[in-house]
Amino acid sequence: MKLPMTCFQCFNELNTPQYPLWVEYQDSHLYEFECPNGHKSSTILQQQKLEVLFNIGMHAITDGYYREAVASFASSLERFYEFFIKVKLLHEKIDSSAVDKSWKSVAQQSERQLGAFILFYTQTFNEEPLLLSQSNTKFRNDVIHKGLIPKRQDAIDFGQAVLNVINPIAEKMNTKFKDAILEFTFLLLSSYSGSRSAEWNPSTISSPSLLNVTTRGPDYAPQTVVEGLEHLIKMKNFGTFR
């Protein structure tokens, strides 16, 4: 399971699309690599971490690792709560450094993060947010904490449940918090751009995602996990993804 990258220097010199270079997924959004022609590049992945984690879950299903898929989907949802909280605070004109400092107080406590999300969502939209059902929460806990080994359909159903929670809220966010989302994304890209090595040429890249939480246009049409898997399998068969 790797992420396709492109050497833009090769593209500029040869004026033709190049076969992708494959790099391992990593925690940082900054990927530094060297192509076969010796060009050094650094590429910043534009997707939020929650989208990367969901992508990893999708790849895990196609590779037959259903327990890992459930864990990745669950982590994606938790990072979505973080995304909502931080974007909400930026929308309220809270300084980004203050947001980061406050987050450190709850970064290791998922229950507090969930509580903050519920309160911020309710305050913003005057309604309770849609959350995972008790049965899906129990299933997640059994997989992650009790060693339950899920079947393929179990992983698909849980991924869809996560998608059903994130999608309508992301839709509302792109209406209510559009400027704050752009600010949050810019801060993220700037933080990694400033940490790169001087000798590497910077670029940015987007990886296909079912979530697309930051740039939903009027023509955006949500897909199901099954539809996303069908597309991913086709791309793998054509060699677009590994």
N, C-alpha and C positions, 0 to 999 in steps of 0.2 A: 504494500500500500504506500504509494509515493505521490508526490505533488509535481505536476508538469511545470517546467520553467522554460523561458526562452532567452537566448542570448541576443539582445537587441543590437549589439555591435556587429554580430554576424549578419543580422537582418539588414542593417544599414549598408554594410559593405557589399553584400551579395545580392541585395534587393530581391530577395526571395524568402518565403517562409522556411524556417529551419525546423528539423525534427526536435521535439521537446527534450530537454534535459530533465532527468528525474532526480528529485531530492526527497529525503525523508522528512515527514512532518515533524515539527519541533514546537516547543513552547513559545519561542519568540516569533514575532511576525516578520523578522528580518532574516532573509535567506541569502547567504553568500556562497558563491560557487564559481568554478572555472570551467569553461567550455573546452571541447577538444582542440579548438584553435588557439587556446591560451588566453582568451579574453576573461578578465575577472569582472564579475558583476555582483551587485547586491540588489535584491528585489524585496520590496515590502509588500506583504500580502494584505490587501485592503479589507478582507472580511473580518468581522468581529470573531473573537475566540469561540463564542457560542455557535457560530456557523461552521467553524472548522471542526469543532467537536461533533456536531451533527453530521457533517460529511464523513468523519471517521467512522461514526456509527453505521452510516449507509454502506461504506466500503466493507466494514466488518460483516454485515449481513451477506453481501455477495461472496465474501471469502469463507463463510461458514462459521464465524466466531460470534455466536448469538449472545453469549454472556457479555462479551466486550462491547457489543452493539448497545445493549441495554445500559451499561455503565456510561457509555459515551453520550447517549441520549439524555440520561439523567443529569450528567454534568453540563450538557448544553442548556438544559432548563435552568439550572442554578445560575449559570453565567448570564442567562437572559434576565433573571431577577436583578443581578448586579448591573447589567446594561440599563435596565429601566430606571433603577435608583439613581445612578450617576447622571443619566440624561435628564431626569426630572430635576435634580439639583442644579445642573447647569442651566436648565430652563428658568429656574428661580433666581438666576444670576449669582449663585454661590461660586466663589472662586474655585477653580479647578484644583489648586493645591490644597484647599480646605476640604474639598470632596475626597481627595486621595488620603489625607490624614484621617478623616472620619471613617473611611472604609476600613482602614487598618484595624479599627476597634472591633469590627464584626467579620473580618475576612476569614477567620477560622471557625465561625459559628453559623452554620447554614440555617438553623432555626431563627436566629435573629435577622438574617438576611431576608428570609421569607416573611417574617413579621413586618419588617420595614417596607417590603414591596407591597404587601396587602394594604398597609395604612396609606402609603403614598398613592397607590392606585385609587383607593376609595376616595381620598381627598381630591384627586384630580378629576375623576369621572363620576363621582357621586353614586357609585355602585360597587358591589363586591366583585373582585376579579374571578375569572374562571380559573380553577386550580385542578390538579390531578385528582381523580376520584380516589376514594379510600382504597378501593381494590387495586388500582394502579400503583398507589403509594406503597401498599403492602407488598405487591409484586416486586417493585424496585428494591425495597428493603430486603426481601428474601433473596434476591439475586446477589445484591452487593454485600450483605452482611451475613447471610446464612448459607451461601454457596449454592443456591438453587441454579440448576442448569436449564435454561429456557430452550424451547423449540424455536424454529425459524419464524413461525407465525406469531409466537409470543413476542419476539423481538420487533416484528413488523407492527403489531398492534400497539406495543408500547411506544414505538417511534411515532406512530400516528397520533396517539394520545398527547404526546409532547407537542407535536406539530399543531394539534387542535387548540392547545393552550396558548402557544406563542403567536400563531398567525393573526387572530383577531386583535390581540393587544398590540402587535407590531403595526397593524393597520391603523389603529387609533394613534399610536405614537407618531407615525409619519404625517398625520394630520395636525396633531397637537404640538409636537416637539420637533418639527422639521428643522428649524435653525439649530436647536440644541444637538440634534443628531449629527448634523454637519460639523458642528464645533467639536463634538466628542470624537468623531472620526478624524478630523484634522489634528487634534491633540495626540491621538494614538499614532498616526502616521509620522508626525513631527518628532515624537519621542524616539521612534526607531530610526528615523532618518538621521537624527543627531548623533546616534550611537554607532553608526557604521564606520568602517575603516576608510581613510581618505583615498586609498588607492583603488577602491571598488566603485564602479559606475552605478549610480542609483537609478532605480525604476520602480514602478508599482504594477501589480497584477491582481486581477480578480479571478477567483476560482468559482465554477458553477456551484450554486447552493439552492436548496429548496426554500430556505428561509428568506434570504435577501432582505434583512431587517433595516438596512440603512438607505436603500435607494429604490423604494417602491413607487413606480410611476402610475398614472391612471389606467394603464393597460395591463398592470400586473395581475396575473391569474395564478392563484395558489395551486400547487400540485399535491397529490397524495404521496405517501411513502411508496406505495406500489408503483405509481407512475414514475417516480424518481428512480426506483430500482430498475425498472425496465429500461430507462434511458441510460443509466449507469452501466448496466450489463452490455448494452449495445456499444457504448463507447469503449468498454474494456475489450470487447471482441474485435473492434477496429484498431485497438492499440492506442487509443487516445489517453486512457488511464491505465495504470498498472496496480 
